[in-house]
C-alpha cells in the first residue's frame, strides 16, 4: 500500500510540473486588436473593452473593465490618445504593473504604424484633434506586417514556453496578409481617385491606402456633431467634386442621409471594426465589397 501511495504522489507531482502553461489573459481596447491577437495567440483569453458599435473615444471606466484589466498579462490599444478619456483611469485603478505605459506587455498600435496627420500644435479651437496623429490605425493595411512582427515578439517574450507557436502563427498571418494585399490591390483598382464626403477622419488610413480622397467632413470640426449650418454649406460643393457620402456603423446616419437628400449622392455605411468572430482580413474584404458595390462600374467589380 505504501508503494502505491508513493506512486500516486509522484504521478501527481509529475502532472503539476508537466502541465501546459496557462494561456495568456489579454486586454484590448478595440475589437480589431482582439482579432489580430487571436490570429497569433488562439489559446489566449482576449477581452475587448469596446464593441463594433461603440465609439472608442467615449467609454466609461466601469468596475468590470477595471477588473478585466487587473487580470491581464498583456494589453493592446490603438493609442495616439484615442482612449485618453478612459484608459489612464483603468490603468491606474487596476494597479496592474503589466498594463502600465512603457512596459513590454502594454502595446500601442500607433507606436508601430506610420502615423498620418501629426500636429505640432493643438488647441481646443481645432476640435478633437490628436497631436500624435490620426488614431484610427486599424485601416493602416500596409503596416499590419510590421505590427504582426512586434506582436509576435511580445508574445514570445511574455510566454516563452509557447514561443514556437507564436512564431508559426505570426509567420502564417503575415504570409496570408501579403497574399491578401496583392488581391486587394487588384480588386480596389476601380476605387483609385474616388472622392467622398465622410464623417470624422475615421477612414483616413483606408482612403490613403486605396488612393481615395476625403474632400469634406460631415463634422464642422473633429469630434463636433454635424450642425445645420455646416451641412447647408456642404450642399454648395460642386456635385462633380465627390462620388459618395460615407459614415461608420457607430455614427449617427441622419447627417449622411440629409446630405444625400440634398445632393442625391449615394450613401455608404462602413463597419468601424470587426464583428464578433470576424478576422481582420475579412473586415477588409467586407469594406471593399461595400465600396465597390456603389463606386465601381458593374463590369469592373
C-alpha positions as CSV (number, residue, x, y, z in Angstrom):
1,X,0.0,0.0,0.0
2,X,2.9,2.4,0.8
3,X,4.4,1.8,-2.6
4,X,1.1,2.6,-4.3
5,X,0.6,5.8,-2.3
6,X,4.2,6.9,-3.2
7,X,3.4,6.2,-6.9
8,X,0.3,8.3,-6.7
9,X,2.2,11.2,-5.1
10,X,5.0,11.0,-7.7
11,X,2.4,10.9,-10.5
12,X,0.6,13.9,-9.1
13,X,3.8,15.8,-8.8
14,X,4.8,15.0,-12.4
15,X,1.4,16.2,-13.6
16,X,2.0,19.5,-11.9
17,X,5.4,20.1,-13.4
18,X,4.5,18.9,-16.9
19,X,1.0,20.5,-17.3
20,X,0.8,23.0,-20.1
21,X,1.5,26.6,-19.3
22,X,-1.6,28.8,-18.6
23,X,-2.9,30.7,-21.6
24,X,-2.3,34.4,-21.6
25,X,-5.0,36.7,-20.4
26,X,-5.1,39.7,-22.7
27,X,-7.0,43.0,-22.5
28,X,-7.6,45.0,-25.7
29,X,-9.2,48.4,-26.1
30,X,-10.8,47.7,-29.5
31,X,-12.1,44.5,-31.3
32,X,-9.6,44.8,-34.2
33,X,-6.8,44.1,-31.8
34,X,-8.7,41.2,-30.4
35,X,-8.9,39.7,-33.9
36,X,-5.2,40.4,-34.6
37,X,-4.1,38.8,-31.3
38,X,-6.4,35.8,-31.7
39,X,-4.6,35.0,-35.0
40,X,-1.3,34.9,-33.2
41,X,-2.4,33.5,-29.8
42,X,-5.6,31.5,-30.4
43,X,-5.4,29.9,-27.0
44,X,-5.3,33.2,-25.1
45,X,-8.3,34.7,-23.4
46,X,-8.8,38.0,-25.0
47,X,-11.2,40.6,-23.8
48,X,-12.2,43.7,-25.7
49,X,-13.3,46.8,-23.8
50,X,-15.4,48.0,-26.7
51,X,-17.7,46.5,-29.3
52,X,-18.1,47.1,-33.1
53,X,-21.0,49.5,-32.4
54,X,-19.2,51.6,-29.8
55,X,-17.2,54.8,-30.3
56,X,-13.8,54.1,-28.7
57,X,-13.3,57.8,-27.9
58,X,-16.1,57.6,-25.3
59,X,-16.1,54.7,-22.8
60,X,-17.0,54.5,-19.1
61,X,-14.2,53.2,-16.9
62,X,-16.6,50.7,-15.3
63,X,-15.6,48.5,-12.4
64,X,-16.0,45.4,-14.7
65,X,-13.4,46.9,-17.1
66,X,-11.0,47.6,-14.2
67,X,-11.4,44.0,-13.0
68,X,-10.6,42.7,-16.5
69,X,-7.5,44.9,-16.8
70,X,-6.4,43.9,-13.3
71,X,-6.3,40.2,-14.5
72,X,-4.4,40.9,-17.8
73,X,-1.0,39.6,-18.6
74,X,-0.8,42.0,-21.6
75,X,-2.8,44.8,-23.1
76,X,-3.1,46.3,-26.6
77,X,-4.8,49.5,-27.7
78,X,-4.7,51.9,-30.6
79,X,-3.1,54.7,-28.7
80,X,-2.3,58.2,-30.0
81,X,-4.7,59.4,-27.3
82,X,-7.8,57.7,-28.9
83,X,-8.5,56.2,-25.4
84,X,-7.3,59.2,-23.4
85,X,-10.7,59.7,-21.8
86,X,-10.8,56.4,-20.1
87,X,-7.7,54.1,-20.5
88,X,-5.4,56.0,-18.0
89,X,-8.1,55.6,-15.3
90,X,-8.3,51.9,-16.0
91,X,-4.5,51.6,-15.8
92,X,-4.4,53.5,-12.5
93,X,-7.2,51.8,-10.8
94,X,-6.3,48.3,-11.9
95,X,-2.9,48.7,-10.2
96,X,-1.6,46.0,-12.6
97,X,2.1,46.5,-13.5
98,X,1.6,44.6,-16.7
99,X,-0.7,47.2,-18.3
100,X,1.2,50.3,-17.5
101,X,2.8,52.5,-20.1
102,X,6.5,51.9,-21.1
103,X,6.3,48.2,-20.3
104,X,6.8,45.4,-22.8
105,X,3.3,44.0,-22.0
106,X,1.5,47.2,-22.9
107,X,1.4,47.6,-26.6
108,X,0.1,50.6,-28.6
109,X,-0.5,50.0,-32.3
110,X,0.1,53.7,-33.1
111,X,3.7,53.3,-31.9
112,X,4.3,50.8,-34.8
113,X,2.2,52.3,-37.5
114,X,3.4,55.1,-39.8
115,X,1.1,57.8,-38.4
116,X,-0.8,60.3,-40.6
117,X,-1.9,63.8,-39.7
118,X,0.5,64.6,-36.9
119,X,0.3,68.1,-35.5
120,X,2.9,70.3,-33.9
121,X,0.3,72.5,-32.2
122,X,-3.2,71.5,-30.9
123,X,-5.7,73.6,-29.1
124,X,-9.4,73.3,-28.2
125,X,-10.4,75.6,-31.1
126,X,-9.4,72.8,-33.5
127,X,-11.9,70.3,-32.1
128,X,-10.9,66.7,-31.2
129,X,-7.5,66.8,-32.9
130,X,-4.9,64.2,-31.9
131,X,-1.4,65.7,-31.8
132,X,0.3,62.3,-32.3
133,X,-1.6,61.6,-35.5
134,X,-4.9,60.0,-36.6
135,X,-5.5,57.1,-34.1
136,X,-7.8,55.0,-36.4
137,X,-4.9,52.8,-37.4
138,X,-7.0,49.6,-37.8
139,X,-7.1,50.5,-41.5
140,X,-3.4,51.0,-41.9
141,X,-3.2,48.0,-44.2
142,X,0.5,48.5,-45.2
143,X,1.6,48.4,-41.6
144,X,-0.1,45.2,-40.4
145,X,3.0,43.1,-41.3
146,X,5.2,45.2,-39.1
147,X,2.5,45.1,-36.4
148,X,2.4,41.3,-36.6
149,X,6.2,41.1,-36.1
150,X,6.0,43.2,-33.0
151,X,3.0,41.3,-31.6
152,X,4.8,38.0,-32.2
153,X,8.0,39.1,-30.4
154,X,6.0,40.5,-27.4
155,X,4.0,37.2,-27.1
156,X,7.3,35.2,-27.3
157,X,8.8,37.3,-24.6
158,X,5.8,37.1,-22.3
159,X,5.2,33.4,-22.8
160,X,8.5,31.8,-23.8
161,X,7.0,28.2,-23.3
162,X,4.8,28.8,-26.3
163,X,7.2,30.9,-28.4
164,X,7.3,28.4,-31.3
165,X,3.5,28.5,-31.6
166,X,3.5,32.3,-31.7
167,X,6.3,32.3,-34.2
168,X,4.5,29.9,-36.5
169,X,1.2,31.7,-36.2
170,X,2.8,35.1,-36.8
171,X,4.5,33.8,-39.9
172,X,1.2,32.3,-41.2
173,X,-0.6,35.6,-40.6
174,X,2.0,37.6,-42.4
175,X,2.1,35.3,-45.4
176,X,-1.7,35.3,-45.7
177,X,-1.8,39.1,-45.3
178,X,0.7,39.6,-48.1
179,X,-1.3,37.4,-50.4
180,X,-4.5,39.4,-49.5
181,X,-2.7,42.7,-50.2
182,X,-2.0,41.5,-53.7
183,X,-5.6,40.5,-54.1
184,X,-6.9,43.8,-52.6
185,X,-4.7,45.9,-54.8
186,X,-6.2,44.3,-57.9
187,X,-9.8,44.5,-56.6
188,X,-9.5,48.0,-55.4
189,X,-8.3,49.5,-58.7
190,X,-11.7,51.0,-59.6
191,X,-11.7,52.9,-56.3
192,X,-8.5,54.9,-57.1
193,X,-9.2,58.6,-57.4
194,X,-12.7,58.4,-56.0
195,X,-13.6,61.4,-53.8
196,X,-16.0,61.2,-50.8
197,X,-17.6,63.3,-48.1
198,X,-17.1,61.3,-44.8
199,X,-17.9,61.5,-41.1
200,X,-14.9,62.3,-38.9
201,X,-11.5,61.1,-40.1
202,X,-12.4,57.5,-39.3
203,X,-11.2,56.1,-42.6
204,X,-8.2,58.3,-43.2
205,X,-5.8,55.4,-43.4
206,X,-8.2,53.4,-45.6
207,X,-8.6,56.3,-48.1
208,X,-4.9,56.8,-48.2
209,X,-4.3,53.1,-48.9
210,X,-6.9,52.9,-51.6
211,X,-5.8,56.3,-53.2
212,X,-9.2,57.8,-52.5
213,X,-9.7,61.3,-51.1
214,X,-12.0,62.7,-48.4
215,X,-12.9,66.2,-49.7
216,X,-15.2,67.3,-46.9
217,X,-16.3,66.2,-43.5
218,X,-19.9,65.9,-42.1
219,X,-18.5,67.3,-38.8
220,X,-17.7,71.0,-38.7
221,X,-14.7,70.2,-36.5
222,X,-13.4,66.8,-35.4
223,X,-15.5,65.5,-32.6
224,X,-18.2,68.1,-33.0
225,X,-21.6,66.8,-34.2
226,X,-22.9,67.9,-37.6
227,X,-24.7,71.2,-37.4
228,X,-27.4,72.5,-39.8
229,X,-25.3,75.4,-40.9
230,X,-22.3,73.2,-41.7
231,X,-24.5,70.7,-43.6
232,X,-26.0,73.5,-45.6
233,X,-22.5,74.6,-46.6
234,X,-21.8,71.1,-47.9
235,X,-24.7,71.5,-50.4
236,X,-22.6,74.2,-52.1
237,X,-20.0,71.6,-53.1
238,X,-19.6,71.1,-56.8
239,X,-21.7,67.9,-57.5
240,X,-18.8,66.6,-59.6
241,X,-16.3,67.0,-56.7
242,X,-17.4,63.9,-54.8
243,X,-18.8,60.5,-55.6
244,X,-20.4,59.3,-52.3
245,X,-21.1,60.0,-48.7
246,X,-19.5,57.7,-46.2
247,X,-20.2,57.2,-42.5
248,X,-19.3,54.4,-40.0
249,X,-21.7,51.9,-38.4
250,X,-21.3,53.5,-35.0
251,X,-22.1,57.0,-36.2
252,X,-25.5,58.7,-36.5
253,X,-26.8,58.3,-40.1
254,X,-29.0,61.4,-40.1
255,X,-26.4,63.8,-41.4
256,X,-25.4,61.5,-44.2
257,X,-29.0,60.8,-45.2
258,X,-29.8,64.6,-45.1
259,X,-26.9,65.4,-47.4
260,X,-28.0,62.5,-49.7
261,X,-31.4,64.0,-50.0
262,X,-29.9,67.4,-51.0
263,X,-27.3,66.1,-53.4
264,X,-28.6,62.7,-54.5
265,X,-25.1,61.2,-53.9
266,X,-25.1,57.6,-52.7
267,X,-24.6,56.8,-49.0
268,X,-22.2,54.0,-47.9
269,X,-22.2,52.7,-44.3
270,X,-18.9,51.0,-43.5
271,X,-18.0,49.0,-40.4
272,X,-15.7,50.6,-37.9
273,X,-14.1,47.3,-36.9
274,X,-14.5,43.5,-36.9
275,X,-17.8,41.9,-35.9
276,X,-17.7,39.1,-33.4
277,X,-15.6,36.2,-34.6
278,X,-14.5,38.1,-37.8
279,X,-10.9,38.1,-38.9
280,X,-9.1,41.3,-39.7
281,X,-8.7,40.4,-43.4
282,X,-12.4,39.6,-43.5
283,X,-13.2,43.1,-42.3
284,X,-11.1,44.5,-45.2
285,X,-13.0,42.2,-47.7
286,X,-16.3,43.4,-46.4
287,X,-15.3,47.1,-46.7
288,X,-14.0,46.6,-50.2
289,X,-17.3,44.9,-51.2
290,X,-19.3,47.7,-49.7
291,X,-17.3,50.4,-51.6
292,X,-17.1,48.5,-54.9
293,X,-20.9,47.8,-54.9
294,X,-21.5,51.5,-55.0
295,X,-18.5,53.2,-56.6
296,X,-17.4,50.7,-59.2
297,X,-19.0,50.2,-62.6
298,X,-20.6,46.8,-62.9
299,X,-18.1,45.5,-65.4
300,X,-15.2,46.4,-63.1
301,X,-16.4,44.9,-59.8
